[in-house]
Every structure is written in structure tokens, then in C-alpha cells.
């Protein structure tokens, strides 16, 4: 599942951003109890995007920030507990990596749910049901 981290420049080093992305991916897998799933592991993908610190905003003012955004199928984060646990873990991971340069109030975590049938992996379009079955079959 694509994970994108968008953050103001200067909050973390590139190496720290790499580790943060890996940790967020692991938190996602752990949250869904699929950490060793052969289908999912290679499909935890994404990027870290650094934005000029003068071009990130909060409260209509220039402000440092971090946004963790996942693109996921509709069956992901099926319970409130999963949602709350992932948001809490992701926020704590970002706080840890920014080492006091960012407040908890400046961290946003969200999931964008994809349109059914628009999961294209390795040239194949998957419906939500097909994707879920591929994950189950790979256990």
C-alpha cells in the first residue's frame, strides 16, 4: 500500500526519513496482522517528500508540519481500534524522528480509500475482493 510522508525540510535527515517510512510500513502490517504476508511485503511502497519550510502551513501561517498519508482499499482499517492504534503509532514515530522539532499538533495521519477496481499492481487491476483474496492466499 502506498505510504507518502510529506514534511517540512529540516525536520529529519534523509536516513531518518528512510527509517521512518520503513517503521510506518511495519506498523501498517502489524496493525493488520500481516507482517509476513508474501503478497503485501513487496507492495508496501511510497515516498518521502520534503517541502520548503517556508511553503508548509498550519492555521493559515507558515509552520512546520508532517503528513502521513496512506492509499488503501476500502477493507483496510476495518475497526476503530485499528484506526486509533495506527494514528497513535504513526504520530509517535514522527515525533520520535523529529526529535522535538515538531509538536504533536503539527502531525496529520490520514488514509485515502481507493475506488474499487483501481488497484494496479504489476500490470494487473485488482478489485477490492481480488486484492483481499490475494492477501489471504499469500499467508
ZADO-1210 file (C-alpha; in nm, 4 decimals, padded with zeros to 6 digits):
<atoms>
<atom x="00.0000" y="00.0000" z="00.0000" code="UNK" pos="1"/>
<atom x="00.1466" y="00.3368" z="-00.0889" code="UNK" pos="2"/>
<atom x="00.2617" y="00.5425" z="00.2073" code="UNK" pos="3"/>
<atom x="00.3558" y="00.9034" z="00.1476" code="UNK" pos="4"/>
<atom x="00.5229" y="01.1180" z="00.4091" code="UNK" pos="5"/>
<atom x="00.5137" y="01.4897" z="00.3363" code="UNK" pos="6"/>
<atom x="00.7122" y="01.7102" z="00.5694" code="UNK" pos="7"/>
<atom x="00.8823" y="02.0420" z="00.6025" code="UNK" pos="8"/>
<atom x="01.2515" y="02.0403" z="00.5160" code="UNK" pos="9"/>
<atom x="01.4934" y="02.0264" z="00.8050" code="UNK" pos="10"/>
<atom x="01.2831" y="01.8136" z="01.0380" code="UNK" pos="11"/>
<atom x="01.4673" y="01.4864" z="00.9707" code="UNK" pos="12"/>
<atom x="01.7680" y="01.3628" z="00.7785" code="UNK" pos="13"/>
<atom x="01.7228" y="01.1526" z="00.4654" code="UNK" pos="14"/>
<atom x="01.8376" y="00.8440" z="00.6561" code="UNK" pos="15"/>
<atom x="01.5897" y="00.9127" z="00.9354" code="UNK" pos="16"/>
<atom x="01.3146" y="00.9578" z="00.6737" code="UNK" pos="17"/>
<atom x="01.4036" y="00.6182" z="00.5238" code="UNK" pos="18"/>
<atom x="01.3808" y="00.4514" z="00.8636" code="UNK" pos="19"/>
<atom x="01.0555" y="00.6344" z="00.9413" code="UNK" pos="20"/>
<atom x="00.8993" y="00.5087" z="00.6178" code="UNK" pos="21"/>
<atom x="01.0073" y="00.1521" z="00.6987" code="UNK" pos="22"/>
<atom x="00.8676" y="00.1798" z="01.0505" code="UNK" pos="23"/>
<atom x="00.5350" y="00.3169" z="00.9249" code="UNK" pos="24"/>
<atom x="00.5106" y="00.0307" z="00.6766" code="UNK" pos="25"/>
<atom x="00.5820" y="-00.2183" z="00.9528" code="UNK" pos="26"/>
<atom x="00.3232" y="-00.0532" z="01.1781" code="UNK" pos="27"/>
<atom x="00.0655" y="-00.0865" z="00.8989" code="UNK" pos="28"/>
<atom x="00.1470" y="-00.4552" z="00.8506" code="UNK" pos="29"/>
<atom x="00.1479" y="-00.5246" z="01.2249" code="UNK" pos="30"/>
<atom x="-00.1809" y="-00.3394" z="01.2684" code="UNK" pos="31"/>
<atom x="-00.3430" y="-00.5727" z="01.0167" code="UNK" pos="32"/>
<atom x="-00.1589" y="-00.8833" z="01.1442" code="UNK" pos="33"/>
<atom x="00.0004" y="-00.9495" z="00.8038" code="UNK" pos="34"/>
<atom x="00.3660" y="-00.8766" z="00.8792" code="UNK" pos="35"/>
<atom x="00.4912" y="-01.1839" z="00.6965" code="UNK" pos="36"/>
<atom x="00.2432" y="-01.1801" z="00.4082" code="UNK" pos="37"/>
<atom x="00.4261" y="-01.2592" z="00.0818" code="UNK" pos="38"/>
<atom x="00.1820" y="-01.0530" z="-00.1251" code="UNK" pos="39"/>
<atom x="00.1815" y="-00.7449" z="00.0968" code="UNK" pos="40"/>
<atom x="00.5507" y="-00.7102" z="00.1805" code="UNK" pos="41"/>
<atom x="00.6621" y="-00.6063" z="-00.1705" code="UNK" pos="42"/>
<atom x="00.3551" y="-00.3848" z="-00.2020" code="UNK" pos="43"/>
<atom x="00.4400" y="-00.1553" z="00.0871" code="UNK" pos="44"/>
<atom x="00.5703" y="00.1259" z="-00.1304" code="UNK" pos="45"/>
<atom x="00.5881" y="00.5003" z="-00.1103" code="UNK" pos="46"/>
<atom x="00.7938" y="00.8104" z="-00.0788" code="UNK" pos="47"/>
<atom x="00.9059" y="01.0901" z="00.1453" code="UNK" pos="48"/>
<atom x="00.8531" y="01.4382" z="00.0077" code="UNK" pos="49"/>
<atom x="01.0335" y="01.7319" z="00.1650" code="UNK" pos="50"/>
<atom x="00.8687" y="02.0700" z="00.1166" code="UNK" pos="51"/>
<atom x="01.0483" y="02.4027" z="00.1546" code="UNK" pos="52"/>
<atom x="00.9834" y="02.5009" z="00.5181" code="UNK" pos="53"/>
<atom x="00.8555" y="02.8397" z="00.4021" code="UNK" pos="54"/>
<atom x="00.5856" y="02.6630" z="00.1998" code="UNK" pos="55"/>
<atom x="00.4199" y="02.4488" z="00.4697" code="UNK" pos="56"/>
<atom x="00.1272" y="02.5951" z="00.6604" code="UNK" pos="57"/>
<atom x="-00.0925" y="02.5434" z="00.9629" code="UNK" pos="58"/>
<atom x="-00.3530" y="02.7832" z="01.0949" code="UNK" pos="59"/>
<atom x="-00.3047" y="03.0000" z="00.7852" code="UNK" pos="60"/>
<atom x="00.0553" y="03.0688" z="00.8848" code="UNK" pos="61"/>
<atom x="00.3910" y="02.9315" z="00.7770" code="UNK" pos="62"/>
<atom x="00.4563" y="02.6394" z="01.0078" code="UNK" pos="63"/>
<atom x="00.6497" y="02.3111" z="01.0068" code="UNK" pos="64"/>
<atom x="00.4370" y="02.0017" z="00.9593" code="UNK" pos="65"/>
<atom x="00.4312" y="01.6344" z="00.8737" code="UNK" pos="66"/>
<atom x="00.1561" y="01.4471" z="00.6926" code="UNK" pos="67"/>
<atom x="00.1447" y="01.0677" z="00.6746" code="UNK" pos="68"/>
<atom x="-00.0948" y="00.9584" z="00.4022" code="UNK" pos="69"/>
<atom x="-00.1821" y="00.6038" z="00.3034" code="UNK" pos="70"/>
<atom x="-00.3712" y="00.4934" z="-00.0056" code="UNK" pos="71"/>
<atom x="-00.5602" y="00.1795" z="00.0845" code="UNK" pos="72"/>
<atom x="-00.8525" y="-00.0397" z="-00.0246" code="UNK" pos="73"/>
<atom x="-01.1883" y="00.0018" z="00.1480" code="UNK" pos="74"/>
<atom x="-01.1440" y="-00.3057" z="00.3682" code="UNK" pos="75"/>
<atom x="-00.8374" y="-00.1569" z="00.5395" code="UNK" pos="76"/>
<atom x="-00.8637" y="-00.0179" z="00.8931" code="UNK" pos="77"/>
<atom x="-01.1920" y="-00.2030" z="00.9398" code="UNK" pos="78"/>
<atom x="-01.2220" y="-00.1223" z="01.3113" code="UNK" pos="79"/>
<atom x="-01.1960" y="00.1934" z="01.5155" code="UNK" pos="80"/>
<atom x="-00.9274" y="00.0233" z="01.7252" code="UNK" pos="81"/>
<atom x="-00.7112" y="-00.0293" z="01.4138" code="UNK" pos="82"/>
<atom x="-00.7587" y="00.3332" z="01.3099" code="UNK" pos="83"/>
<atom x="-00.6796" y="00.4721" z="01.6534" code="UNK" pos="84"/>
<atom x="-00.3794" y="00.2426" z="01.7018" code="UNK" pos="85"/>
<atom x="-00.2250" y="00.3292" z="01.3647" code="UNK" pos="86"/>
<atom x="-00.2791" y="00.7050" z="01.4039" code="UNK" pos="87"/>
<atom x="-00.1248" y="00.6938" z="01.7506" code="UNK" pos="88"/>
<atom x="00.1738" y="00.4826" z="01.6392" code="UNK" pos="89"/>
<atom x="00.2369" y="00.6919" z="01.3280" code="UNK" pos="90"/>
<atom x="00.2218" y="01.0142" z="01.5281" code="UNK" pos="91"/>
<atom x="00.4644" y="00.8801" z="01.7882" code="UNK" pos="92"/>
<atom x="00.7041" y="00.7611" z="01.5173" code="UNK" pos="93"/>
<atom x="00.7090" y="01.1046" z="01.3537" code="UNK" pos="94"/>
<atom x="00.7565" y="01.2711" z="01.6936" code="UNK" pos="95"/>
<atom x="01.0484" y="01.0431" z="01.7686" code="UNK" pos="96"/>
<atom x="01.2212" y="01.1095" z="01.4375" code="UNK" pos="97"/>
<atom x="01.1735" y="01.4871" z="01.4520" code="UNK" pos="98"/>
<atom x="01.3347" y="01.4966" z="01.7986" code="UNK" pos="99"/>
<atom x="01.1405" y="01.7905" z="01.9382" code="UNK" pos="100"/>
<atom x="01.1384" y="01.9956" z="01.6177" code="UNK" pos="101"/>
<atom x="00.7687" y="01.9295" z="01.5653" code="UNK" pos="102"/>
<atom x="00.4703" y="01.9266" z="01.8001" code="UNK" pos="103"/>
<atom x="00.2070" y="01.6542" z="01.8028" code="UNK" pos="104"/>
<atom x="-00.0441" y="01.9160" z="01.6830" code="UNK" pos="105"/>
<atom x="00.1581" y="01.9562" z="01.3621" code="UNK" pos="106"/>
<atom x="00.1302" y="01.5907" z="01.2591" code="UNK" pos="107"/>
<atom x="-00.1587" y="01.4617" z="01.0491" code="UNK" pos="108"/>
<atom x="-00.2279" y="01.0998" z="00.9583" code="UNK" pos="109"/>
<atom x="-00.4915" y="01.0009" z="00.7059" code="UNK" pos="110"/>
<atom x="-00.5990" y="00.7213" z="00.4754" code="UNK" pos="111"/>
<atom x="-00.7391" y="00.7753" z="00.1286" code="UNK" pos="112"/>
<atom x="-00.9608" y="00.4887" z="00.0189" code="UNK" pos="113"/>
<atom x="-00.9252" y="00.3927" z="-00.3460" code="UNK" pos="114"/>
<atom x="-01.2017" y="00.3318" z="-00.5939" code="UNK" pos="115"/>
<atom x="-01.2835" y="-00.0387" z="-00.6214" code="UNK" pos="116"/>
<atom x="-01.1037" y="-00.1961" z="-00.9145" code="UNK" pos="117"/>
<atom x="-00.8264" y="00.0634" z="-00.9327" code="UNK" pos="118"/>
<atom x="-00.5515" y="-00.1251" z="-00.7565" code="UNK" pos="119"/>
<atom x="-00.2941" y="-00.1729" z="-01.0293" code="UNK" pos="120"/>
<atom x="-00.0127" y="-00.3990" z="-00.9133" code="UNK" pos="121"/>
<atom x="00.2406" y="-00.5412" z="-01.1592" code="UNK" pos="122"/>
<atom x="00.0150" y="-00.4510" z="-01.4505" code="UNK" pos="123"/>
<atom x="-00.2975" y="-00.6148" z="-01.3089" code="UNK" pos="124"/>
<atom x="-00.6046" y="-00.4238" z="-01.1946" code="UNK" pos="125"/>
<atom x="-00.7490" y="-00.5723" z="-00.8767" code="UNK" pos="126"/>
<atom x="-01.0958" y="-00.5209" z="-00.7335" code="UNK" pos="127"/>
<atom x="-01.1100" y="-00.4917" z="-00.3552" code="UNK" pos="128"/>
<atom x="-01.2300" y="-00.8539" z="-00.3377" code="UNK" pos="129"/>
<atom x="-00.9471" y="-00.9762" z="-00.5627" code="UNK" pos="130"/>
<atom x="-00.6900" y="-00.7811" z="-00.3642" code="UNK" pos="131"/>
<atom x="-00.8204" y="-00.9130" z="-00.0344" code="UNK" pos="132"/>
<atom x="-00.8137" y="-01.2679" z="-00.1744" code="UNK" pos="133"/>
<atom x="-00.4544" y="-01.2238" z="-00.2978" code="UNK" pos="134"/>
<atom x="-00.3527" y="-01.1152" z="00.0525" code="UNK" pos="135"/>
<atom x="-00.5365" y="-01.4072" z="00.2172" code="UNK" pos="136"/>
<atom x="-00.3916" y="-01.6579" z="-00.0298" code="UNK" pos="137"/>
<atom x="-00.0356" y="-01.5384" z="00.0341" code="UNK" pos="138"/>
<atom x="-00.0378" y="-01.6124" z="00.4074" code="UNK" pos="139"/>
</atoms>
